[in-house]
């Protein structure tokens, strides 16, 4: 009988163990699978009225759905990427998402000094362009992505927080949304403002590049000349991070804002320290929802002027 077969019981126990281990993964992503999310966004073309651009601080901070409650009847998409820099290729991809026949096309640029540095240029992160072609292996991985992710190996130390969250130094839950927002909710955080140290190392090693600033200025002028509204802002974080970035020798914030406005952009003064951050740089989900609503209101007020 099958129930007396050792192979059967071995496979049964192995399968049960995989299910238990997968369910104990404390940081399981929510919403769309990350690979489905990446492919989904790579297919965006001439489909947005408002495109949000920037690095991870914009990716996590801005919910198009929440902004849409203020900017009604607008197709708002978050096309930010973790680790992105404002290269010519990235800015061109941002512009290609705008619907040329849409009403009041708008680009919103979140300007963090890190997105203008040499370090980010050398490591452009997740943005690889808008090519969505996949080979056979990639298609298989795409089809079975949720199962493959569930079955990824974990160490015993990774399992412990799943049993008891208090054992974790930090548990960050990500949720991928179809409008491009990646929300982040840090349920346990004993590490404090740990990201500030990482940003300090980047700024100590790399300077903001004038060539990257020129990329932003040239594309801003080109967009404005073609009837596109362009807004810019410094993403919120915490007081310490704001002070660090305001004091960078290689980045004159006042000069950047002045030039941005000369090229036709509209600079938005936002409250950079009024929202909850889970690591000193990125906003927690609740803080992001509030900031998204507030930024939508600021843009709406400018449009009424």
N, C-alpha and C positions, 0 to 999 in steps of 0.2 A: 504493500500500500504506500501511497505517496507520503502519508504522514509519518511513516517509519523510515523514510529516505533521508539520510544525513545531508545530502546535497540540497534537498528542499529546505531543510531547517537552517542550513548555513545561509542560503540565499534569503530566506525569510527574515532571519535575524539581521543580516546585513542591510536589507531594505528598511527594516524597522529602525535600525540605528541611524541610517541616513535621514529618515524622516524626522527623528527626534533631534538630531544634530542641526538639521536645517531649520527646524522650528525654533531652536534656541539661539539662532543668530541674532544678536541684539540690535544690529544696525541694518536690518533688512530695508531696502528702499521701498517706497510707496509709489503708487500711481503707475505711470508707464515704466517699462523696463528701460534702463539707461541706453542700451543699444538701439531699441526701437525709437527712443526719444531723439537720439543723435541722427538717425536716418530720416526720421520725420522732419526735423528742422532743416536738414540738408536739401530737402525737396521744396522748401519755400521759394517761390519765385513770383514776383509781381502780385502779391496777395495781401499786402498789408497797407494800412493807412498810417500807422504809427509804428516805427521800429525802434526798439530800445537796444543800445549797444554799450559794450564795455567788458570788463573782466568779471571775476567771480563776485566781486562786491555788488555789481549791478545785477548779475545773474540771480543772486540770492535775495537781493533787496527789493526787486520790483515785480509785482504780480500784475500782468496785463488785465486780468479779470477785475481786480480791485480798482485799478485805474479807470477801467471802462464804466464803472458805476458813476464816475464823474464825467469822463469824456465819452458821452453816450454815442451809440451808433458809429463807433470807430473800431476798425479791426486792428487791435494792438498786439504786437508780437515781441517777445523778449529774445533777441538774437545775441545775447552776451555769452562769453565763454570763459571758463576758468583758465587763467594763465595767458589770456590773449594779449596781444599788443596791437596798437593801431597801425598796422601795416597797410600798404596800398591795397593788397589783396582782400584783407578783411573789410576795409571801408567800402570797396567796390561791391563786395558780397552784401553788405548792409544796404547799400543803395538799390541793389537788384531786387530786394524784397518788396520795395514800394510799388504799389499799383499805379502805373502812369495815368490811369483813368480815374483814380480815386479822388475824393474831395479832401482838400487840405492835407497833402502828404507831409509827414513830419518825421524827423529823425531826432532822437534824444540820446545824447552822448554822456555817459558817466565817465568823468575824467579822474582816474586815480594815477598819481605819479608812477606807480609800478607798471602801469600799462604803457608807459612811455620810455621805459628803461632798457638798457642793453641786455640785462639779464633775461627779461621776458622775450626780447627779440631772439635770443639764442635758444629759448625753450618756449615756442609758441603755444604749448598746451594742446587743448582739445580741438582747436580750430584747424581744419585741414582743407578748407574750401567747400564748395557746394556740389562737388561730384559725388553722386549717390550710387555709382555703379559698384557691384559686388561680385567677387568671383564665387565659384561653387562652394568653397569652404566657408566663406563669409555668409552665404545664403543659408547654409545649414546652421551656422552659429546663430544667425538672426532668427530662424524659425524656432530653435530650441533654446533661445537665450534664457527665459525664466527658469527652465529646468536645470540648465548648466550652472546658472548662478546659485540656485538652491543647493546644488551638489558640490559646490566649491569646498575644498578642504579647509578645516579650521583647526587651530591649535587648542589645547585644553584651556589655556588662558583666555581665549576668545569665547569659549563656551560659558565660563563662569559668570560673566555679566548677564548672560541670557537666563541663567538660573536665579541670580540675584543682582539686579542693576546696581546696588550699592557697592558691589565689588569693582565696578568700572571707574576709571579716572574720567572718562568722557564717553557718552553715547550720543552720536549724531545721527538723527534719522532724516534722510533725504526723501523728497517726493518730487517726481518729475511730472510736469504738467504739459498738456498738449499745446498751450500757448507760449511755451518756452521757459516759463518760470521754474526754477529749481528751489523749492522751499526747503528750509533746514530748521530742524527743531532739536536742540541739545537738551536731552532729558536729564543727563547727569554731567556735571562739569566741575571737576576738582582741579582742573589745570589753569583756571583763570584766563587771563588775557594772553594766552600762549602764542597767538599769531603775531603779536607785536614784535617778539624777538626775531621771528622769521623775516618780517618786513624790514627790521633794522639791519639785518645781515645783507639783504638785497640793496638797501640804500647806501650802506657802507661800501659795498663792492662796485655798484654800478651807478652811473649818472643818468639823468633824463637826457634823451637824445633830441637835439634840435631837429634832426631829419624826421623824427617821428612826429614832432609838433607840426612840422611843415605839412606832413601827410594830412593831419587833422584840418589844418587851415585851408589847404587847397581843396579838399573834398567839401568842406563847409561852404566855401565860395561857389563851387560848382553846383552844389545842391541848391543854394539860395538863388543863384542865377537861373535855375530851372524851375523855380516856383516852389521849392521845398522849404518848409520851416525847419530850422535847426536849433535845438536847445542844448545847453550844456550845464553840468552841475558837478560838484565834488561829492562823491558818495559818502553817506554817513558812516561813522565807526564809533570811536570813543574819544574823550578829551585828549588822552595821551597820544593816540594815533594822529589826531588832527594837528596837535602841536608838532609832532615829528615831521609830518609832511609839509606843514607851513614853514618849517625852518630849513628845508632842504636848500643847499646852496645852488644846486643845478636846476632848480625849478622855481622860477619867479611866478607865483600864482597871480599876482595883480597884472603882470605883463601878459600872461597867457589870456586872462579874461579880456583885457583891453584889445589884444589882437583878434581874439575870437569874435568880439563884437564888431571890430573893423571889417572883418570878412563876412559880416552879415548874420552871424549867430546871435542868439539871445541867451544871456547867462542867467541862470536861475539860482537865487540865494536860498539854500535849504538849511534847515537845522541839522548840522552834522553830528550833534551829540545828544539828540533828544529821543533816541530809539534804542531798544534793548539789543545788545550785541553779545553773542555767545563766546567769542574768542578775542574780542577787542577790535575786530575788523569787519566781521560779517554779521548781519542782522538775523536774529532768531525769527521764526515764522510770524509771531505776533507783531514784532517790531517792523517787519517787512510789510505786513498788511497795512499798518498805520502809515508808514512812509509812502507806500504806493498811493493811498488815498490822498495824502497831503500833497504829493507831487502832482497828482492829477488836478487838484484844486488850483495849484500855482500855475500850471499850464493853462487851465481854463480861464483864469483871471487875465493872463497875458493875451489870450485870444479875444477877449472881450474889449481889450483896450483899443 
